[in-house]
Amino acid sequence: MSHFNDISPYTYTVSTNTVFDETAAAEQSLNHERRLKRLISNRESARRSRMRKKKQIQELKHEVDQLYVANNQLYEKLIRLLEVNQRILQENAELKERVSSLQVTFTDLIDVTP
């Protein structure tokens, strides 16, 4: 008898299905691993993104604080300069009055001398 009589078509089918099932299971396992890896990668990327955003917000808050301080310093300087300007304008007005008074006195002295 031939060697082929020992193998039935049913045995071949079972054997093929087993190989197919193992291949499908391996592929499914690989897909699951890839999915998990992608999930972990996405979570890590989201975490880094949140950290960058948090850092950026902290830097912006720090910059806002610095700008408030600078703004207050400039406002105080402006007030001081306006006060100085007012004093100078007052002094200038007083000096003009004095010049005018001295001109009158000088004119009177010139008119008196023959």
N, CA, C and O atoms as a GROMACS GRO file, in nm:
protein
  456
    1MET      N    1   0.081  -0.117   0.000
    1MET     CA    2   0.000   0.000   0.000
    1MET      C    3   0.086   0.125   0.000
    1MET      O    4   0.205   0.125   0.032
    2SER      N    5   0.021   0.227  -0.036
    2SER     CA    6   0.089   0.354  -0.049
    2SER      C    7   0.088   0.430   0.083
    2SER      O    8   0.005   0.406   0.171
    3HIS      N    9   0.180   0.519   0.094
    3HIS     CA   10   0.195   0.602   0.212
    3HIS      C   11   0.080   0.701   0.224
    3HIS      O   12   0.049   0.746   0.335
    4PHE      N   13   0.017   0.735   0.115
    4PHE     CA   14  -0.089   0.835   0.113
    4PHE      C   15  -0.218   0.782   0.173
    4PHE      O   16  -0.305   0.862   0.207
    5ASN      N   17  -0.233   0.652   0.187
    5ASN     CA   18  -0.356   0.596   0.244
    5ASN      C   19  -0.369   0.630   0.391
    5ASN      O   20  -0.481   0.631   0.443
    6ASP      N   21  -0.260   0.656   0.460
    6ASP     CA   22  -0.264   0.685   0.603
    6ASP      C   23  -0.317   0.826   0.631
    6ASP      O   24  -0.368   0.851   0.740
    7ILE      N   25  -0.307   0.916   0.537
    7ILE     CA   26  -0.347   1.055   0.558
    7ILE      C   27  -0.483   1.076   0.494
    7ILE      O   28  -0.501   1.053   0.374
    8SER      N   29  -0.575   1.117   0.572
    8SER     CA   30  -0.709   1.141   0.518
    8SER      C   31  -0.723   1.290   0.487
    8SER      O   32  -0.647   1.371   0.540
    9PRO      N   33  -0.819   1.328   0.402
    9PRO     CA   34  -0.842   1.470   0.373
    9PRO      C   35  -0.880   1.548   0.500
    9PRO      O   36  -0.848   1.666   0.511
   10TYR      N   37  -0.945   1.484   0.594
   10TYR     CA   38  -0.984   1.548   0.719
   10TYR      C   39  -0.861   1.588   0.800
   10TYR      O   40  -0.857   1.697   0.857
   11THR      N   41  -0.763   1.501   0.806
   11THR     CA   42  -0.640   1.529   0.879
   11THR      C   43  -0.569   1.648   0.818
   11THR      O   44  -0.518   1.733   0.891
   12TYR      N   45  -0.565   1.657   0.687
   12TYR     CA   46  -0.501   1.769   0.617
   12TYR      C   47  -0.574   1.899   0.650
   12TYR      O   48  -0.510   2.001   0.675
   13THR      N   49  -0.705   1.895   0.652
   13THR     CA   50  -0.785   2.014   0.682
   13THR      C   51  -0.762   2.059   0.824
   13THR      O   52  -0.745   2.179   0.848
   14VAL      N   53  -0.760   1.970   0.918
   14VAL     CA   54  -0.736   2.005   1.057
   14VAL      C   55  -0.597   2.064   1.072
   14VAL      O   56  -0.579   2.164   1.142
   15SER      N   57  -0.502   2.004   1.009
   15SER     CA   58  -0.366   2.052   1.017
   15SER      C   59  -0.354   2.191   0.955
   15SER      O   60  -0.285   2.276   1.011
   16THR      N   61  -0.419   2.216   0.843
   16THR     CA   62  -0.416   2.348   0.778
   16THR      C   63  -0.485   2.450   0.865
   16THR      O   64  -0.435   2.561   0.881
   17ASN      N   65  -0.600   2.415   0.923
   17ASN     CA   66  -0.672   2.508   1.010
   17ASN      C   67  -0.591   2.543   1.134
   17ASN      O   68  -0.593   2.657   1.179
   18THR      N   69  -0.519   2.447   1.188
   18THR     CA   70  -0.436   2.470   1.305
   18THR      C   71  -0.326   2.570   1.271
   18THR      O   72  -0.299   2.662   1.350
   19VAL      N   73  -0.262   2.554   1.156
   19VAL     CA   74  -0.158   2.648   1.112
   19VAL      C   75  -0.220   2.784   1.090
   19VAL      O   76  -0.163   2.886   1.128
   20PHE      N   77  -0.338   2.786   1.027
   20PHE     CA   78  -0.407   2.912   1.001
   20PHE      C   79  -0.445   2.981   1.132
   20PHE      O   80  -0.426   3.101   1.147
   21ASP      N   81  -0.497   2.904   1.229
   21ASP     CA   82  -0.535   2.958   1.358
   21ASP      C   83  -0.414   3.013   1.433
   21ASP      O   84  -0.422   3.118   1.496
   22GLU      N   85  -0.302   2.940   1.425
   22GLU     CA   86  -0.180   2.987   1.491
   22GLU      C   87  -0.128   3.115   1.427
   22GLU      O   88  -0.084   3.206   1.497
   23THR      N   89  -0.135   3.122   1.294
   23THR     CA   90  -0.091   3.243   1.222
   23THR      C   91  -0.181   3.360   1.257
   23THR      O   92  -0.134   3.471   1.282
   24ALA      N   93  -0.312   3.334   1.259
   24ALA     CA   94  -0.408   3.440   1.293
   24ALA      C   95  -0.386   3.486   1.437
   24ALA      O   96  -0.391   3.606   1.464
   25ALA      N   97  -0.362   3.394   1.527
   25ALA     CA   98  -0.339   3.430   1.667
   25ALA      C   99  -0.210   3.511   1.681
   25ALA      O  100  -0.206   3.608   1.757
   26ALA      N  101  -0.106   3.471   1.610
   26ALA     CA  102   0.021   3.543   1.615
   26ALA      C  103   0.003   3.684   1.559
   26ALA      O  104   0.056   3.780   1.615
   27GLU      N  105  -0.073   3.696   1.449
   27GLU     CA  106  -0.097   3.826   1.388
   27GLU      C  107  -0.181   3.913   1.482
   27GLU      O  108  -0.156   4.033   1.497
   28GLN      N  109  -0.279   3.851   1.545
   28GLN     CA  110  -0.364   3.923   1.639
   28GLN      C  111  -0.281   3.970   1.759
   28GLN      O  112  -0.298   4.082   1.807
   29SER      N  113  -0.193   3.884   1.805
   29SER     CA  114  -0.106   3.920   1.917
   29SER      C  115  -0.013   4.036   1.877
   29SER      O  116   0.009   4.128   1.956
   30LEU      N  117   0.040   4.030   1.756
   30LEU     CA  118   0.128   4.135   1.707
   30LEU      C  119   0.051   4.266   1.695
   30LEU      O  120   0.101   4.372   1.734
   31ASN      N  121  -0.071   4.259   1.640
   31ASN     CA  122  -0.154   4.379   1.630
   31ASN      C  123  -0.185   4.437   1.768
   31ASN      O  124  -0.185   4.558   1.787
   32HIS      N  125  -0.210   4.349   1.863
   32HIS     CA  126  -0.238   4.393   2.000
   32HIS      C  127  -0.115   4.462   2.060
   32HIS      O  128  -0.128   4.566   2.125
   33GLU      N  129   0.004   4.405   2.037
   33GLU     CA  130   0.128   4.465   2.086
   33GLU      C  131   0.149   4.602   2.023
   33GLU      O  132   0.185   4.698   2.092
   34ARG      N  133   0.126   4.612   1.891
   34ARG     CA  134   0.141   4.739   1.821
   34ARG      C  135   0.043   4.843   1.877
   34ARG      O  136   0.078   4.959   1.896
   35ARG      N  137  -0.080   4.799   1.901
   35ARG     CA  138  -0.183   4.888   1.955
   35ARG      C  139  -0.143   4.938   2.093
   35ARG      O  140  -0.157   5.057   2.123
   36LEU      N  141  -0.094   4.848   2.178
   36LEU     CA  142  -0.050   4.887   2.311
   36LEU      C  143   0.069   4.983   2.304
   36LEU      O  144   0.075   5.082   2.377
   37LYS      N  145   0.163   4.953   2.216
   37LYS     CA  146   0.280   5.039   2.200
   37LYS      C  147   0.238   5.178   2.153
   37LYS      O  148   0.288   5.279   2.202
   38ARG      N  149   0.145   5.184   2.057
   38ARG     CA  150   0.094   5.311   2.005
   38ARG      C  151   0.020   5.386   2.117
   38ARG      O  152   0.035   5.508   2.130
   39LEU      N  153  -0.058   5.315   2.196
   39LEU     CA  154  -0.131   5.374   2.307
   39LEU      C  155  -0.034   5.436   2.408
   39LEU      O  156  -0.055   5.549   2.453
   40ILE      N  157   0.069   5.362   2.444
   40ILE     CA  158   0.170   5.414   2.538
   40ILE      C  159   0.241   5.534   2.478
   40ILE      O  160   0.264   5.634   2.547
   41SER      N  161   0.276   5.524   2.350
   41SER     CA  162   0.344   5.634   2.282
   41SER      C  163   0.256   5.760   2.280
   41SER      O  164   0.304   5.870   2.304
   42ASN      N  165   0.127   5.741   2.251
   42ASN     CA  166   0.034   5.855   2.247
   42ASN      C  167   0.018   5.918   2.386
   42ASN      O  168   0.012   6.040   2.398
   43ARG      N  169   0.011   5.835   2.488
   43ARG     CA  170  -0.001   5.887   2.625
   43ARG      C  171   0.122   5.967   2.663
   43ARG      O  172   0.112   6.075   2.723
   44GLU      N  173   0.238   5.915   2.628
   44GLU     CA  174   0.364   5.985   2.659
   44GLU      C  175   0.372   6.117   2.582
   44GLU      O  176   0.414   6.219   2.637
   45SER      N  177   0.330   6.114   2.457
   45SER     CA  178   0.329   6.236   2.376
   45SER      C  179   0.234   6.340   2.436
   45SER      O  180   0.267   6.458   2.443
   46ALA      N  181   0.117   6.296   2.480
   46ALA     CA  182   0.020   6.386   2.543
   46ALA      C  183   0.076   6.442   2.674
   46ALA      O  184   0.057   6.560   2.704
   47ARG      N  185   0.146   6.358   2.751
   47ARG     CA  186   0.207   6.404   2.876
   47ARG      C  187   0.312   6.512   2.849
   47ARG      O  188   0.317   6.614   2.917
   48ARG      N  189   0.396   6.486   2.747
   48ARG     CA  190   0.498   6.586   2.712
   48ARG      C  191   0.433   6.716   2.666
   48ARG      O  192   0.480   6.825   2.699
   49SER      N  193   0.326   6.703   2.589
   49SER     CA  194   0.254   6.822   2.541
   49SER      C  195   0.196   6.902   2.658
   49SER      O  196   0.204   7.025   2.658
   50ARG      N  197   0.138   6.833   2.756
   50ARG     CA  198   0.085   6.902   2.874
   50ARG      C  199   0.197   6.971   2.951
   50ARG      O  200   0.180   7.083   2.999
   51MET      N  201   0.311   6.904   2.962
   51MET     CA  202   0.426   6.963   3.033
   51MET      C  203   0.476   7.088   2.961
   51MET      O  204   0.507   7.189   3.025
   52ARG      N  205   0.485   7.082   2.827
   52ARG     CA  206   0.528   7.199   2.749
   52ARG      C  207   0.430   7.315   2.770
   52ARG      O  208   0.471   7.429   2.790
   53LYS      N  209   0.302   7.283   2.765
   53LYS     CA  210   0.199   7.386   2.782
   53LYS      C  211   0.208   7.447   2.922
   53LYS      O  212   0.200   7.569   2.936
   54LYS      N  213   0.225   7.365   3.024
   54LYS     CA  214   0.238   7.413   3.161
   54LYS      C  215   0.359   7.504   3.176
   54LYS      O  216   0.351   7.610   3.238
   55LYS      N  217   0.472   7.462   3.117
   55LYS     CA  218   0.594   7.543   3.123
   55LYS      C  219   0.574   7.676   3.051
   55LYS      O  220   0.616   7.781   3.101
   56GLN      N  221   0.510   7.672   2.935
   56GLN     CA  222   0.485   7.794   2.859
   56GLN      C  223   0.396   7.889   2.938
   56GLN      O  224   0.420   8.010   2.939
   57ILE      N  225   0.294   7.836   3.004
   57ILE     CA  226   0.204   7.920   3.084
   57ILE      C  227   0.281   7.983   3.201
   57ILE      O  228   0.263   8.100   3.231
   58GLN      N  229   0.367   7.903   3.266
   58GLN     CA  230   0.447   7.957   3.376
   58GLN      C  231   0.540   8.068   3.327
   58GLN      O  232   0.554   8.171   3.393
   59GLU      N  233   0.601   8.048   3.210
   59GLU     CA  234   0.690   8.150   3.154
   59GLU      C  235   0.612   8.277   3.121
   59GLU      O  236   0.659   8.388   3.145
   60LEU      N  237   0.491   8.261   3.065
   60LEU     CA  238   0.409   8.378   3.032
   60LEU      C  239   0.365   8.452   3.159
   60LEU      O  240   0.363   8.575   3.161
   61LYS      N  241   0.329   8.377   3.264
   61LYS     CA  242   0.292   8.441   3.390
   61LYS      C  243   0.410   8.520   3.447
   61LYS      O  244   0.394   8.631   3.496
   62HIS      N  245   0.530   8.461   3.439
   62HIS     CA  246   0.650   8.530   3.487
   62HIS      C  247   0.673   8.658   3.406
   62HIS      O  248   0.705   8.762   3.462
   63GLU      N  249   0.656   8.649   3.276
   63GLU     CA  250   0.674   8.766   3.189
   63GLU      C  251   0.571   8.874   3.222
   63GLU      O  252   0.604   8.993   3.226
   64VAL      N  253   0.446   8.833   3.247
   64VAL     CA  254   0.341   8.929   3.285
   64VAL      C  255   0.379   8.999   3.414
   64VAL      O  256   0.366   9.121   3.426
   65ASP      N  257   0.428   8.922   3.513
   65ASP     CA  258   0.470   8.983   3.640
   65ASP      C  259   0.581   9.085   3.618
   65ASP      O  260   0.578   9.194   3.674
   66GLN      N  261   0.678   9.049   3.535
   66GLN     CA  262   0.789   9.140   3.507
   66GLN      C  263   0.738   9.267   3.437
   66GLN      O  264   0.784   9.377   3.465
   67LEU      N  265   0.643   9.251   3.346
   67LEU     CA  266   0.588   9.367   3.275
   67LEU      C  267   0.509   9.457   3.369
   67LEU      O  268   0.513   9.579   3.355
   68TYR      N  269   0.437   9.398   3.466
   68TYR     CA  270   0.367   9.480   3.566
   68TYR      C  271   0.467   9.562   3.647
   68TYR      O  272   0.444   9.681   3.672
   69VAL      N  273   0.577   9.499   3.689
   69VAL     CA  274   0.679   9.570   3.766
   69VAL      C  275   0.738   9.684   3.682
   69VAL      O  276   0.750   9.797   3.729
   70ALA      N  277   0.774   9.654   3.558
   70ALA     CA  278   0.832   9.755   3.469
   70ALA      C  279   0.732   9.869   3.446
   70ALA      O  280   0.770   9.986   3.443
   71ASN      N  281   0.605   9.834   3.428
   71ASN     CA  282   0.501   9.934   3.406
   71ASN      C  283   0.489  10.027   3.527
   71ASN      O  284   0.479  10.148   3.512
   72ASN      N  285   0.490   9.968   3.647
   72ASN     CA  286   0.481  10.050   3.769
   72ASN      C  287   0.602  10.141   3.783
   72ASN      O  288   0.589  10.257   3.822
   73GLN      N  289   0.721  10.088   3.752
   73GLN     CA  290   0.842  10.170   3.761
   73GLN      C  291   0.835  10.287   3.662
   73GLN      O  292   0.871  10.399   3.696
   74LEU      N  293   0.788  10.260   3.541
   74LEU     CA  294   0.777  10.366   3.441
   74LEU      C  295   0.672  10.469   3.482
   74LEU      O  296   0.690  10.589   3.460
   75TYR      N  297   0.563  10.422   3.542
   75TYR     CA  298   0.458  10.514   3.587
   75TYR      C  299   0.513  10.606   3.697
   75TYR      O  300   0.489  10.727   3.695
   76GLU      N  301   0.587  10.549   3.793
   76GLU     CA  302   0.646  10.630   3.900
   76GLU      C  303   0.747  10.730   3.844
   76GLU      O  304   0.754  10.844   3.889
   77LYS      N  305   0.825  10.687   3.745
   77LYS     CA  306   0.921  10.778   3.681
   77LYS      C  307   0.849  10.891   3.609
   77LYS      O  308   0.892  11.006   3.614
   78LEU      N  309   0.740  10.857   3.543
   78LEU     CA  310   0.661  10.959   3.473
   78LEU      C  311   0.609  11.063   3.572
   78LEU      O  312   0.615  11.183   3.545
   79ILE      N  313   0.557  11.016   3.686
   79ILE     CA  314   0.507  11.109   3.788
   79ILE      C  315   0.618  11.201   3.836
   79ILE      O  316   0.598  11.322   3.847
   80ARG      N  317   0.736  11.145   3.865
   80ARG     CA  318   0.850  11.227   3.910
   80ARG      C  319   0.888  11.330   3.803
   80ARG      O  320   0.914  11.446   3.835
   81LEU      N  321   0.892  11.288   3.676
   81LEU     CA  322   0.930  11.379   3.569
   81LEU      C  323   0.826  11.490   3.551
   81LEU      O  324   0.861  11.604   3.522
   82LEU      N  325   0.699  11.455   3.567
   82LEU     CA  326   0.595  11.558   3.557
   82LEU      C  327   0.608  11.659   3.672
   82LEU      O  328   0.586  11.779   3.651
   83GLU      N  329   0.643  11.611   3.792
   83GLU     CA  330   0.664  11.701   3.906
   83GLU      C  331   0.784  11.793   3.881
   83GLU      O  332   0.777  11.913   3.907
   84VAL      N  333   0.893  11.735   3.830
   84VAL     CA  334   1.012  11.814   3.799
   84VAL      C  335   0.979  11.917   3.691
   84VAL      O  336   1.020  12.033   3.700
   85ASN      N  337   0.907  11.874   3.591
   85ASN     CA  338   0.868  11.965   3.483
   85ASN      C  339   0.784  12.081   3.538
   85ASN      O  340   0.803  12.196   3.498
   86GLN      N  341   0.693  12.050   3.629
   86GLN     CA  342   0.608  12.154   3.687
   86GLN      C  343   0.694  12.254   3.766
   86GLN      O  344   0.673  12.375   3.756
   87ARG      N  345   0.790  12.203   3.843
   87ARG     CA  346   0.879  12.293   3.919
   87ARG      C  347   0.962  12.381   3.825
   87ARG      O  348   0.981  12.500   3.851
   88ILE      N  349   1.010  12.323   3.715
   88ILE     CA  350   1.091  12.400   3.619
   88ILE      C  351   1.006  12.507   3.552
   88ILE      O  352   1.051  12.620   3.533
   89LEU      N  353   0.881  12.471   3.518
   89LEU     CA  354   0.793  12.571   3.457
   89LEU      C  355   0.766  12.686   3.555
   89LEU      O  356   0.762  12.803   3.516
   90GLN      N  357   0.746  12.652   3.681
   90GLN     CA  358   0.724  12.753   3.784
   90GLN      C  359   0.846  12.844   3.799
   90GLN      O  360   0.835  12.966   3.805
   91GLU      N  361   0.965  12.780   3.805
   91GLU     CA  362   1.089  12.856   3.817
   91GLU      C  363   1.110  12.945   3.695
   91GLU      O  364   1.155  13.059   3.707
   92ASN      N  365   1.078  12.893   3.578
   92ASN     CA  366   1.092  12.970   3.454
   92ASN      C  367   1.001  13.093   3.458
   92ASN      O  368   1.042  13.202   3.419
   93ALA      N  369   0.878  13.074   3.504
   93ALA     CA  370   0.784  13.187   3.514
   93ALA      C  371   0.837  13.292   3.612
   93ALA      O  372   0.827  13.412   3.585
   94GLU      N  373   0.893  13.247   3.726
   94GLU     CA  374   0.949  13.341   3.824
   94GLU      C  375   1.068  13.417   3.766
   94GLU      O  376   1.082  13.537   3.789
   95LEU      N  377   1.154  13.346   3.691
   95LEU     CA  378   1.270  13.412   3.630
   95LEU      C  379   1.227  13.514   3.524
   95LEU      O  380   1.289  13.619   3.511
   96LYS      N  381   1.124  13.484   3.451
   96LYS     CA  382   1.074  13.581   3.352
   96LYS      C  383   1.022  13.707   3.420
   96LYS      O  384   1.044  13.818   3.372
   97GLU      N  385   0.953  13.689   3.533
   97GLU     CA  386   0.905  13.805   3.608
   97GLU      C  387   1.022  13.888   3.659
   97GLU      O  388   1.018  14.011   3.656
   98ARG      N  389   1.125  13.820   3.706
   98ARG     CA  390   1.243  13.889   3.758
   98ARG      C  391   1.314  13.966   3.646
   98ARG      O  392   1.358  14.079   3.666
   99VAL      N  393   1.326  13.903   3.529
   99VAL     CA  394   1.390  13.970   3.415
   99VAL      C  395   1.309  14.094   3.378
   99VAL      O  396   1.365  14.201   3.354
  100SER      N  397   1.179  14.078   3.375
  100SER     CA  398   1.093  14.191   3.342
  100SER      C  399   1.110  14.304   3.445
  100SER      O  400   1.117  14.421   3.409
  101SER      N  401   1.116  14.267   3.572
  101SER     CA  402   1.134  14.366   3.679
  101SER      C  403   1.269  14.434   3.667
  101SER      O  404   1.280  14.556   3.684
  102LEU      N  405   1.373  14.356   3.638
  102LEU     CA  406   1.507  14.414   3.622
  102LEU      C  407   1.515  14.505   3.500
  102LEU      O  408   1.585  14.606   3.502
  103GLN      N  409   1.442  14.470   3.395
  103GLN     CA  410   1.441  14.557   3.276
  103GLN      C  411   1.378  14.693   3.310
  103GLN      O  412   1.425  14.798   3.266
  104VAL      N  413   1.271  14.688   3.388
  104VAL     CA  414   1.206  14.813   3.428
  104VAL      C  415   1.302  14.896   3.515
  104VAL      O  416   1.315  15.017   3.496
  105THR      N  417   1.369  14.830   3.609
  105THR     CA  418   1.464  14.899   3.696
  105THR      C  419   1.578  14.957   3.612
  105THR      O  420   1.618  15.071   3.633
  106PHE      N  421   1.630  14.879   3.518
  106PHE     CA  422   1.739  14.924   3.433
  106PHE      C  423   1.694  15.044   3.349
  106PHE      O  424   1.768  15.141   3.333
  107THR      N  425   1.575  15.035   3.295
  107THR     CA  426   1.522  15.145   3.213
  107THR      C  427   1.506  15.271   3.299
  107THR      O  428   1.538  15.381   3.255
  108ASP      N  429   1.459  15.254   3.421
  108ASP     CA  430   1.444  15.368   3.511
  108ASP      C  431   1.582  15.430   3.543
  108ASP      O  432   1.594  15.552   3.552
  109LEU      N  433   1.684  15.344   3.562
  109LEU     CA  434   1.817  15.394   3.591
  109LEU      C  435   1.876  15.469   3.471
  109LEU      O  436   1.945  15.570   3.488
  110ILE      N  437   1.850  15.420   3.354
  110ILE     CA  438   1.905  15.486   3.235
  110ILE      C  439   1.835  15.622   3.214
  110ILE      O  440   1.899  15.721   3.177
  111ASP      N  441   1.706  15.626   3.239
  111ASP     CA  442   1.631  15.749   3.221
  111ASP      C  443   1.673  15.854   3.325
  111ASP      O  444   1.663  15.974   3.296
  112VAL      N  445   1.718  15.815   3.442
  112VAL     CA  446   1.755  15.907   3.549
  112VAL      C  447   1.894  15.966   3.521
  112VAL      O  448   1.916  16.083   3.551
  113THR      N  449   1.985  15.889   3.466
  113THR     CA  450   2.119  15.938   3.440
  113THR      C  451   2.118  16.030   3.318
  113THR      O  452   2.073  15.992   3.210
  114PRO      N  453   2.171  16.155   3.339
  114PRO     CA  454   2.179  16.250   3.226
  114PRO      C  455   2.298  16.233   3.138
  114PRO      O  456   2.313  16.308   3.041
   0.00000   0.00000   0.00000
